[in-house]
Amino acid sequence: MDILLPLPVTCAKTFLGLPEEIGAAREWVRCVLGEQCPRLEDAVLVASELATNTIRHSASGAAAGRFALQIELTATSAGLTCIDMGPALAPAPRPAGEGGRGLQIVKCLTSDYTVRDEPTSRTVRCRLVWPEQDGEAR
């Protein structure tokens, strides 16, 4: 039996700041949005990039670090928010020519991309809008 929830629906989950939690974040997004989501693969990719950046470039990737993902689902879009523990004490080392494209991918796939820095946290918000079908947004 299917249960229909009134929209918008908001779901949130906290993850440990460990590399293996990136896969857990992807699976959580896939589970929340479901296979019928018109932009499921985009949403999973965006969540993966945000989680990766959080672990690599914020205090969430340090010992006892954590980050949270939140999804707000509407009839026409999904808002994705990532909240981390703020700036790392030192930038993560990066081999020459590697990386640096994750946020470009996120910005290309989403709209309303914003970042809010606080002394002990950073909040990244973006929105994936469903493609229109038959004159109706989905």
N, C-alpha and C positions, 0 to 999 in steps of 0.2 A: 504494500500500500504506500503510495507516494504521499508525502506531507508537503503542502504548499505553504510557504512562509510569505508574509507580506514584505514587500520591498520598501525601503532598503534593509538589507541584512548586514550586520557587521560581525566579523569573527576576528579573533586575535590569538596569537600564540607566542610564547617566549621560547627562545632557543639558547643553548650554550654557545659560547663564542669559539667553537672548535670547527676545523675544516669539514669534518664529517657531518656537521649539522647543516651544511649547504644542501646536501641531498635530502635531508629531512625537511628542510624548508620548501624545496621543490615539490616533494610529495604532498606536503600539507596544502600548498596552493592548488595542486591538481585535485586533491580530495575535496577541498572547499568549493572550488568552481565547478567541478564535474566535467565529464567528457562532452556534454552538450554545449559547453561554453564556446562561443564563436571565436574567441582569441585565446584559447587555453594555452597553446604552445608559446605565444608571446608573453602571457602572464607568468608562466613558469620560467622563461628565460629572464624576464625582468626581475623576478624574485631571486633567482640565482645570482645575477649580477649585483643586486643590492646586498645580498647576504655575503657574497665574496668580498665586496668592498668594505663592508662593516668589519669583517674578521681581519682583513689585511691592513686597514687604514684607520681603525678606531681603537679605543681602549677596550672595546668588546672582545677583541682578539687576544687580550692579555689573560693571565691566570684569573679564574673566577669570573671572566667576562660573560656577558649575555647580550642578546638583542631581541627585539620583538618585531613581528610582522603583523599587520592588520589589513584585512580586506573589507571594503565596503562595497557590497554588490547592489546595483540598481538594475532597472529594466533595460538601461541603455549603456551601462559601463560598469567597470570595476575599478575602485580606487585602491591603490596599494601604498601602504605606509610602512617604512622601516625606521625603527627607533633604536639608536645605538648608545653607547656609553660615552660618546664624545671623542674628541681628538686623541690620538695616540701620543705618547711622549716623544717618540721619534718616528719619522716616516719609514714605512716598510721598504726594505731594499728590493730593487727590481732589476733583473738582468736586462742589459741593453737590448732594445727592440722588442721586449716582451711587455704585454699588458698596455693599459692606458686607453682601451677602447670600450670598456664596459659601460661607462656612463654615456658615451656617444650612442651606443646601442639602445640604452634605456630611453634616452631623449628622442631618438628616432621612432621608437615603438609607442611612445606614450604622449599624452598632452598634460598640461598643467603641472609640469615638473617644478617642484620647489624644494629648497633646502633651508632648514632653520637650525642654526647653531646656538646652543646654550652652553654655559660653563661645564655642565656634566652630561650633556646629551646632544645628539644631532638627530633631527627628524627629516627624512626624505619622503616626499609625497609625490605621487604621479597617478595618472588615470589612463586606463585602456578603454577606448570607446568602441562599442560594437559596430560592425559595418551595417549600413542600411540595407534592408531587403524589402522589396515591394513598397518603397516609399515610407517604410517604418523602421526606426532604429531598433536594433536588437542587441 
